[in-house]
Amino acid sequence: MVRVKTKQGVDGSMNGSIVIISPDEKFTEYAQQVIDDLGEDIEVFEGSYSEGLGKARKAVEGGASVIISRGGTGNLIKKNIDIPVVNIDFSSYDVIESIGKAVQHSNRIGIVGFEDLSKAYIRVSEILEKTFSAKIDIITIKSVREIDKAITELYHNGSRVFIGGHTVMEAIYSRRMNGVLIETGKEAIAETIRHAKRLLEVQQIEKEKAAILKSIIDFAYDGILGIDKDGMITVFNPVVQKITGIRYENAISKNVEEVVENTRMLEVLRTGEAELGEIQKIGDISILTNRVPIIVDDKIVGVVATFQEIEKIQKMETQIRAKLHAKGHVAKTKFQNIIGKSDAIAHVKEKARLYAKVDSTVLIQGETGTGKELFAQSIHNASLRIDKPFVAVNCAALPESLLESELFGYVEGAFTGARKGGKTGLFELAHGGTIFLDEISEMSPNLQARFLRVIQEKEVVRIGDDRIIPVDVRIIAATNRDLFKLVEDGGFREDLFYRLSVLRLSIPPLKERKEDISDLASFFVREKSRYLNQRVEGIAVEALAKLIVYDWPGNVRQLENFIERCVVLAGDKKMIDSSIADEASQGMLEFGRVRSEKPEGSNLPNDKGVLHQIENDTILKVLEETGGNRSLAAERLGISVTTLWRKLKSIEEANLKKK
């Protein structure tokens, strides 16, 4: 055995090292010289075939990560250990040199070796036979037990000199025959070492990735369970162990159905369909689970399931709600979330964006269901107060006494039933942010006076207290009534009206922006389908036409509720067709009636014009999305191919007239 510089840990182990198993002394000598020349830290152990295998096993036990060897010894090691084994290939120079030595004894040459040696000679045997005027016979063996038989066969066929590895030469010399030991050149050894180093680097990167992944899996809050293509468990993290009560070592490599009850992972493995948000029972514990197939090159190679205990999820949600309430509510909507491209809604958005840049009070007016709170949230989220609280309160939803205590707060003992320790008012909770007062017209005269003081003085006084609390809040109010008429009738304070309406925003009703109905309906179809776990993909053109000609007195909110009914009534259908729309519209007056005249005082085009334009735009858009495939486009539009052809012809004729 020859020892060269080694890379050892404090315990003497070869951490992440390369080890060479040499089959003979000559190879050992060459290997040592190459290692010295390269300046590498590599150990060389000498041992041929079974002895070499024994040395390789000890090296693995010591921490070796890659083994380098040659010929039959390398093949034997590769079959019996789990780490990568790199066999040194014989170069053309090695082959030529051995033939040159052999022909000095005889021009009838027999070669005995394992597959790698035989291939090296077969590649150049025809050329070598002509070059050296020799006849070369080759026999490939699979084990050392075949060596004697191969030598005998070659001898009977006329071979008088033999080429082979160390074990073959032992058999040749024992018979007192002429033999040439195939020797590996230094360049081949050096190239193999370089290859082994690259392999070691890749191996180390993969180990690091595996360690990171294992840490993520082991310390994840979710339970993570993975199976392979045969349904055997490959991942079983500590959360799964805790929920199932089964130890890792008793679960790994077992069939998942033997370990986890009520699992459907094998069904997901069979179908390739993910199952999300499913409730599963394991013993007395209810869990929420997601099961997803692992697909590689379009083949299902396994399934991973993640799950949490439902009770823990509920506790966490309660804690989050409590924290949000303590800090103030959160504004979710931004201007880009408000659906609509019509001139009417675009104008309102543009004005609202300007309002977001300042802190002046805003009065939003609009019919019920037009989305006044969406604009209030968007103004807040586009302002410098975006990271501060957004507190919303409906003035019509609470009686006067309760609304007053909610807005201004109270101290302990302020009135019968007052909470111990008192309560912080909504104005205080909104400090630094925005307070949105919906249905401001329903505020009582008494509260209007107190509210006016907050606007003027930027301070509040809790009920039952005399301490003044300064507040910095941006006020946005909203109403669906004519506030100026209420002032004239004495139902609302004039000074408060002017304080609130520094900036005014009027949200148009849906009947004045019918160009937006198509986009709104499509958005609600996607949202409601996902929420209701339905598979509805869109609305047929005829059904969309009925939506456009209806006036929607309840505005966007009514349209949203209508689409939800349609999605439910659609059942297994992918499209909301005219019949579904009719069924969902029961109780809605004049649904589907087309009016040929403009509403009095309206500056919009008549409904038929709007309808045709939106219908044409929808058809062209779907046709573009389907790459011009008319059959697919007709299916998505809910019409026949013939009808689609007729409508496209009509669009083409209309465009020619415009020209």
CORSUL-V920966 format. One record per backbone hydrogen bond with DSSP energy under -0.5 kcal/mol. NH is the residue of the N-H (numbers start at 1). CO is the residue of the C=O. E is the energy in kcal/mol with one decimal. If there is no record, write none. Layout:
# CORSUL-V920966
{{NH | CO | E} {NH | CO | E}}
This chain:
# CORSUL-V920966
{{2 | 44 | -0.5} {8 | 6 | -0.8} {9 | 13 | -3.0} {12 | 9 | -2.0} {14 | 62 | -3.0} {15 | 13 | -1.2} {16 | 63 | -0.9} {17 | 14 | -1.2} {17 | 63 | -0.7} {19 | 66 | -2.4} {20 | 43 | -2.8} {21 | 68 | -3.1} {22 | 20 | -0.7} {22 | 45 | -3.2} {28 | 24 | -2.0} {29 | 25 | -2.5} {30 | 26 | -2.4} {31 | 27 | -3.0} {32 | 28 | -2.4} {33 | 29 | -2.0} {34 | 30 | -2.5} {35 | 31 | -2.5} {36 | 32 | -2.4} {37 | 33 | -2.4} {38 | 34 | -2.4} {39 | 35 | -1.3} {40 | 35 | -1.7} {42 | 40 | -0.9} {43 | 18 | -1.0} {44 | 2 | -0.8} {45 | 20 | -3.1} {47 | 22 | -3.5} {51 | 48 | -1.6} {53 | 49 | -2.2} {54 | 50 | -1.9} {55 | 51 | -1.9} {56 | 52 | -2.3} {57 | 53 | -2.3} {58 | 54 | -1.8} {59 | 55 | -2.0} {60 | 56 | -2.2} {61 | 57 | -2.2} {62 | 58 | -1.6} {63 | 60 | -1.5} {64 | 59 | -2.5} {65 | 17 | -2.8} {66 | 17 | -1.6} {67 | 84 | -2.3} {68 | 19 | -2.8} {69 | 86 | -1.9} {73 | 70 | -0.7} {74 | 70 | -1.7} {75 | 71 | -2.3} {76 | 72 | -2.4} {77 | 73 | -2.3} {78 | 74 | -2.5} {79 | 75 | -1.5} {80 | 76 | -0.8} {80 | 77 | -1.0} {81 | 77 | -1.4} {84 | 65 | -0.6} {86 | 67 | -3.2} {87 | 85 | -0.6} {88 | 69 | -2.5} {95 | 91 | -1.9} {96 | 92 | -2.6} {97 | 93 | -2.5} {98 | 94 | -1.9} {99 | 95 | -2.1} {100 | 96 | -2.4} {101 | 97 | -1.7} {102 | 98 | -2.1} {103 | 99 | -2.4} {104 | 101 | -0.8} {105 | 102 | -2.2} {106 | 102 | -1.8} {109 | 107 | -0.7} {109 | 135 | -2.6} {110 | 161 | -2.8} {111 | 137 | -2.9} {112 | 163 | -2.2} {113 | 139 | -1.7} {117 | 114 | -0.6} {118 | 114 | -2.5} {119 | 115 | -2.6} {120 | 116 | -1.4} {121 | 117 | -1.5} {122 | 118 | -2.8} {123 | 119 | -2.0} {124 | 120 | -0.5} {124 | 121 | -0.6} {125 | 121 | -1.2} {128 | 124 | -2.5} {129 | 125 | -2.5} {130 | 126 | -1.4} {131 | 127 | -2.5} {132 | 128 | -3.0} {133 | 129 | -0.7} {134 | 129 | -1.4} {135 | 107 | -3.1} {136 | 134 | -0.6} {137 | 109 | -2.7} {137 | 135 | -0.5} {139 | 111 | -2.7} {141 | 113 | -2.2} {146 | 143 | -1.6} {147 | 144 | -1.6} {150 | 146 | -2.1} {151 | 147 | -2.5} {152 | 148 | -2.4} {153 | 149 | -2.3} {154 | 150 | -2.3} {155 | 151 | -2.4} {156 | 152 | -2.3} {157 | 153 | -1.3} {158 | 155 | -1.5} {159 | 154 | -2.6} {160 | 108 | -2.6} {161 | 108 | -1.4} {162 | 178 | -2.0} {163 | 110 | -2.4} {164 | 180 | -1.6} {169 | 165 | -2.4} {170 | 166 | -1.7} {171 | 167 | -1.4} {172 | 168 | -2.2} {173 | 169 | -3.0} {174 | 170 | -1.6} {175 | 171 | -0.9} {175 | 172 | -0.8} {176 | 173 | -1.2} {177 | 172 | -2.1} {178 | 160 | -0.6} {180 | 162 | -2.9} {182 | 164 | -2.4} {189 | 185 | -1.7} {190 | 186 | -2.9} {191 | 187 | -2.6} {192 | 188 | -2.0} {193 | 189 | -2.3} {194 | 190 | -2.2} {195 | 191 | -2.2} {196 | 192 | -2.7} {197 | 193 | -2.3} {198 | 194 | -2.0} {199 | 195 | -2.2} {200 | 196 | -2.5} {201 | 197 | -2.4} {202 | 198 | -2.3} {203 | 199 | -2.5} {204 | 200 | -2.4} {205 | 201 | -2.3} {206 | 202 | -2.5} {207 | 203 | -2.2} {208 | 204 | -2.3} {209 | 205 | -2.5} {210 | 206 | -2.7} {211 | 207 | -2.5} {212 | 208 | -2.5} {213 | 209 | -2.8} {214 | 210 | -2.6} {215 | 211 | -2.2} {216 | 212 | -2.4} {217 | 213 | -2.7} {218 | 214 | -3.2} {219 | 215 | -2.3} {220 | 216 | -0.6} {220 | 217 | -0.6} {223 | 307 | -3.4} {225 | 305 | -2.8} {226 | 235 | -2.1} {227 | 303 | -2.6} {228 | 232 | -2.2} {229 | 301 | -0.8} {231 | 228 | -2.0} {233 | 254 | -2.7} {234 | 226 | -2.8} {235 | 226 | -1.6} {237 | 224 | -1.9} {240 | 237 | -0.7} {241 | 237 | -1.9} {242 | 238 | -2.3} {243 | 239 | -2.3} {244 | 240 | -2.8} {245 | 241 | -2.2} {250 | 247 | -0.9} {251 | 248 | -1.8} {252 | 248 | -2.7} {253 | 233 | -2.9} {254 | 251 | -2.0} {256 | 231 | -2.4} {258 | 255 | -1.6} {259 | 255 | -0.6} {259 | 256 | -1.0} {260 | 256 | -3.0} {261 | 259 | -0.5} {263 | 260 | -0.8} {268 | 264 | -2.0} {269 | 265 | -2.2} {270 | 266 | -1.7} {271 | 267 | -2.7} {272 | 268 | -2.9} {274 | 272 | -0.5} {275 | 291 | -2.8} {278 | 289 | -2.4} {280 | 287 | -2.8} {282 | 280 | -0.5} {282 | 285 | -3.0} {285 | 282 | -2.1} {287 | 280 | -3.2} {288 | 308 | -2.8} {289 | 278 | -3.6} {289 | 287 | -0.6} {290 | 306 | -2.7} {291 | 275 | -3.4} {292 | 304 | -2.6} {294 | 302 | -3.4} {295 | 293 | -0.6} {296 | 299 | -2.8} {299 | 296 | -1.5} {301 | 294 | -2.7} {301 | 299 | -0.7} {302 | 294 | -0.9} {303 | 227 | -1.5} {304 | 292 | -2.5} {305 | 225 | -3.3} {306 | 290 | -2.1} {307 | 223 | -1.9} {308 | 288 | -1.7} {310 | 286 | -2.3} {313 | 309 | -1.9} {314 | 310 | -2.5} {315 | 311 | -2.0} {316 | 312 | -2.5} {317 | 313 | -2.6} {318 | 314 | -2.1} {319 | 315 | -2.1} {320 | 316 | -2.5} {321 | 317 | -2.6} {322 | 318 | -2.1} {323 | 319 | -2.2} {324 | 320 | -2.6} {325 | 321 | -2.4} {326 | 322 | -1.9} {327 | 323 | -1.6} {328 | 324 | -1.6} {332 | 330 | -0.5} {337 | 334 | -2.1} {338 | 334 | -0.6} {338 | 335 | -1.4} {339 | 337 | -0.7} {346 | 342 | -2.4} {347 | 343 | -2.2} {348 | 344 | -1.4} {349 | 345 | -2.4} {350 | 346 | -2.3} {351 | 347 | -2.0} {352 | 348 | -2.6} {353 | 349 | -2.3} {354 | 350 | -1.4} {355 | 351 | -1.9} {356 | 352 | -1.6} {357 | 353 | -0.6} {357 | 354 | -1.0} {358 | 355 | -1.4} {362 | 475 | -1.7} {363 | 503 | -2.9} {364 | 362 | -0.6} {364 | 477 | -3.1} {365 | 363 | -0.6} {365 | 505 | -3.1} {366 | 479 | -1.6} {370 | 367 | -1.6} {375 | 371 | -1.5} {376 | 372 | -1.9} {377 | 373 | -2.7} {378 | 374 | -2.1} {379 | 375 | -2.5} {380 | 376 | -2.0} {381 | 377 | -2.6} {382 | 378 | -1.3} {383 | 380 | -1.3} {386 | 383 | -1.2} {388 | 385 | -2.5} {390 | 329 | -2.6} {391 | 434 | -2.7} {392 | 390 | -0.5} {393 | 436 | -2.5} {395 | 393 | -0.7} {395 | 438 | -2.5} {397 | 394 | -1.2} {403 | 399 | -2.8} {404 | 400 | -2.4} {405 | 401 | -1.7} {406 | 402 | -2.1} {407 | 403 | -2.6} {408 | 404 | -2.6} {409 | 405 | -1.5} {410 | 423 | -1.7} {411 | 463 | -2.0} {414 | 411 | -1.8} {418 | 415 | -2.2} {422 | 419 | -2.3} {423 | 410 | -2.8} {425 | 408 | -0.5} {426 | 406 | -2.7} {427 | 407 | -2.0} {429 | 425 | -2.1} {430 | 426 | -1.9} {431 | 428 | -1.5} {432 | 472 | -3.7} {433 | 430 | -3.1} {434 | 389 | -2.5} {435 | 474 | -2.6} {436 | 391 | -3.1} {437 | 435 | -0.6} {437 | 476 | -2.5} {438 | 393 | -2.4} {438 | 436 | -0.8} {440 | 437 | -0.5} {440 | 478 | -2.4} {442 | 439 | -1.9} {443 | 440 | -1.7} {448 | 444 | -2.4} {449 | 445 | -1.6} {450 | 446 | -1.5} {451 | 447 | -2.8} {452 | 448 | -2.3} {453 | 449 | -1.5} {454 | 450 | -1.5} {455 | 451 | -1.9} {456 | 452 | -2.5} {457 | 453 | -3.3} {458 | 454 | -1.9} {460 | 469 | -2.6} {462 | 467 | -0.6} {463 | 409 | -2.7} {465 | 462 | -1.9} {469 | 460 | -3.0} {470 | 468 | -0.6} {471 | 458 | -2.2} {473 | 471 | -0.6} {474 | 433 | -2.3} {475 | 473 | -0.5} {476 | 435 | -2.3} {476 | 474 | -0.5} {477 | 362 | -2.9} {478 | 437 | -2.2} {479 | 364 | -2.1} {483 | 481 | -1.2} {486 | 482 | -1.7} {487 | 483 | -1.9} {488 | 484 | -2.0} {489 | 485 | -2.1} {490 | 487 | -1.1} {491 | 486 | -2.9} {492 | 486 | -0.8} {497 | 493 | -2.0} {498 | 494 | -2.1} {499 | 495 | -1.5} {500 | 496 | -2.4} {501 | 497 | -2.2} {502 | 499 | -0.6} {503 | 361 | -1.3} {503 | 500 | -0.6} {505 | 363 | -2.5} {507 | 365 | -3.1} {507 | 505 | -0.6} {508 | 506 | -0.6} {512 | 509 | -1.6} {513 | 510 | -1.5} {516 | 513 | -2.0} {517 | 514 | -1.4} {520 | 516 | -2.6} {521 | 517 | -3.0} {522 | 518 | -2.3} {523 | 519 | -2.3} {524 | 520 | -2.5} {525 | 521 | -2.3} {526 | 522 | -2.0} {527 | 523 | -2.5} {528 | 524 | -3.0} {529 | 525 | -2.2} {530 | 526 | -2.0} {531 | 527 | -2.3} {532 | 528 | -2.9} {533 | 529 | -0.5} {533 | 530 | -0.5} {534 | 529 | -2.7} {537 | 574 | -3.8} {538 | 574 | -1.2} {540 | 576 | -2.5} {541 | 637 | -1.9} {544 | 540 | -2.5} {545 | 541 | -2.1} {546 | 542 | -1.2} {547 | 543 | -1.5} {548 | 544 | -1.9} {549 | 545 | -1.7} {550 | 546 | -0.9} {555 | 552 | -2.1} {556 | 369 | -0.7} {557 | 369 | -1.3} {557 | 554 | -0.6} {558 | 554 | -1.2} {559 | 555 | -2.1} {560 | 556 | -2.7} {561 | 557 | -2.2} {562 | 558 | -2.4} {563 | 559 | -2.6} {564 | 560 | -2.0} {565 | 561 | -1.9} {566 | 562 | -2.2} {567 | 563 | -2.7} {568 | 564 | -2.0} {569 | 565 | -2.7} {570 | 566 | -1.8} {571 | 567 | -0.6} {571 | 568 | -1.0} {573 | 570 | -2.5} {576 | 538 | -2.3} {577 | 575 | -0.9} {581 | 577 | -2.1} {582 | 578 | -2.3} {583 | 579 | -2.1} {584 | 580 | -2.4} {585 | 581 | -1.2} {586 | 583 | -1.0} {588 | 585 | -2.8} {589 | 587 | -0.7} {591 | 588 | -1.2} {592 | 546 | -0.7} {593 | 590 | -1.8} {595 | 593 | -0.5} {602 | 599 | -2.4} {608 | 595 | -0.6} {610 | 606 | -2.1} {611 | 607 | -3.0} {612 | 608 | -2.7} {613 | 609 | -2.2} {614 | 610 | -2.6} {615 | 611 | -2.7} {616 | 612 | -2.6} {617 | 613 | -2.5} {618 | 614 | -2.5} {619 | 615 | -2.3} {620 | 616 | -2.4} {621 | 617 | -2.2} {622 | 618 | -2.4} {623 | 619 | -2.3} {624 | 620 | -1.9} {625 | 621 | -2.2} {626 | 622 | -1.7} {627 | 624 | -1.4} {628 | 623 | -2.9} {629 | 626 | -1.3} {630 | 628 | -0.9} {633 | 629 | -2.4} {634 | 630 | -2.8} {635 | 631 | -1.9} {636 | 632 | -2.2} {637 | 633 | -2.2} {638 | 634 | -1.0} {639 | 634 | -2.3} {644 | 640 | -2.3} {645 | 641 | -2.5} {646 | 642 | -2.3} {647 | 643 | -2.4} {648 | 644 | -2.5} {649 | 645 | -2.0} {650 | 646 | -1.9} {651 | 647 | -2.2} {652 | 648 | -2.3} {653 | 649 | -2.2} {654 | 650 | -2.2} {655 | 651 | -2.2} {656 | 652 | -1.8} {657 | 653 | -1.9} {658 | 654 | -1.7} {659 | 655 | -1.4}}
